[in-house]
Amino acid sequence: MSTDPFTLFDAWYAEAQASEPNDPNAMALATADADGRPSSRMVLLKGHGPDGFVFYTNRESRKAGDLKANMQAALLFHWKSLRRQIRIEGAVSLVTDAESDAYFASRGRDSQLGAWASEQSRPLPARSIFEGRFDAMQFRYEGSEVPRPPHWGGYRVVPDRIEFWQDRAHRLHERRLFTREGDGWNEGLLYP
């Protein structure tokens, strides 16, 4: 048994990258608003390590509003072809502006323009309105780099619980739970 959940995550993630047909970095993000109303959606993992798991989004979106009210979140990776999942729970913090700038600069130009054009999570009366906003951003930034919008950036989930679930025959699954204990981790098993 490993006592480092990040080493195990790296091994499972590498296997997923080699075998999953689409978006091995896709993860469900669960949040709750100030009233405790839960919400989940798929986002993409864009960085990970002992300091946490990073994703990026519009900071005026519903998920960002939830996180502003309740800086706790849960992540779920489900790799169907490997018959595995990883559940991560912990506190959330903002990534630095420098990290957000660097990741934004690595995105495709249309994705950068879309970040400016979209009022993510707000009602959209007609698709043509969004397409017009996108066209306006293309015109605005024609011939120049697209800067990161001030309302767009990253979040880091700093785990205090990481569970590795492996499918087994007859629903006799294997569940390994790592819980943060001071600067280290405690590992145990859970009944399937």
Secondary structure, 3 states (H helix, E strand, C coil): CCCCHHHHHHHHHHHHHHHCCCCCCEEEEEEECCCCCEEEEEEECCEEECCEEEEEEECCCHHHHHHHHCCEEEEEEEEHHHCEEEEEEEEEEECCHHHHHHHHHHCCHHHHHHHHHCCCCCCCCCHHHHHHHHHHHHHHCCCCCCCCCCCEEEEEEEEEEEEEEECCHHHCCEEEEEEEECCEEEEEEECC
